[in-house]
Amino acid sequence: MRLAFAGTPEFARVALAALHAAGFDIPLVLTQPDRPAGRGQQLQPSAVKAWSVSQGLAVIQPQGLRLDGRYPADANAAREALQATRPDVMVVAAYGLILPEWVLSLPRLGCLNIHASLLPRWRGAAPIHRAIEAGDSRTGITVIQMDAGLDTGAMLLAEPMDIAAGDTTGSLHDRLAELGGRLIIEALELAACGGLHATEQSADGVTYAKKVEKAEAAVEWNLDADTIARRIRAFNPAPGAVARLRGEAVKLWYAREIPAAQQQAKPGAVIAVSADGIGVACGSGAVLLTELQRPGGKRLTAAQFLQGQALQVGEQFDQSAA
């Protein structure tokens, strides 16, 4: 079976590597154009491109795929490349571009998408972030037959995965990426023998996982402790939760709710300081911050952070990081 593959970040790279290791013929890979990154803002290839080049796979990076859109030359070149490779199916994982009808209908078996949620819950761009932020106890991978809608296609395979109490987006992402690679191989093997069957998504339980914006990273201390702790973990590793302390924007990478915390302190006030973490009052309850980062510094445990910045009970985090 000949595959075209479309994907961009590490989640997609894991699936691509799994397909390659399983022996699928992958004559063409589509990924997003190189983007500036890092302090020097140098152009960097996507995780999918870097891996594909290392394996000698052909890569194209159209800026758009609509023939009548802003980049018709890119779209036409992509269409010619896909037509030349004659893929039986296109596998899509976190690509980042909407696929127009000409792409969806070009492969003999259409386009299969690896989505990091149990659809129809958390359609959209950030299903892992939003599942952790919402306090979900379970998520999973759904392989769908893509249509023109946003993650609305018929479901082909799905497998659930528990969300651990201490999961971050990073830790859950890695487990889901591995599951996605395994499930897409299973889906393609079933498709090859006619054993893949579609089930329409339910109209009930639809939620949307909107893209995470940097403005959401500012910690709102007047919220309850459980919500704040979940958001801090949801925004790890990106964009990173931020709170201002002594005039600096400090990144907060990990937090947990302090069970049965009773306090009368103002939200954002430091109520405990120890090597185990920094206790901070919330609108109700309190959280324990265990991993922090000062501007320009490295991620540190609370004990390491306190060695360079001694805090006192009663000090105050600002309400907003803005």
Summary of the structure (lengths in Angstrom):
residues: 322
radius of gyration: 22.3
end to end distance: 51.7
largest distance: 68.5
contacts: 1031
relative contact order: 0.10
helix: 29%
strand: 29%
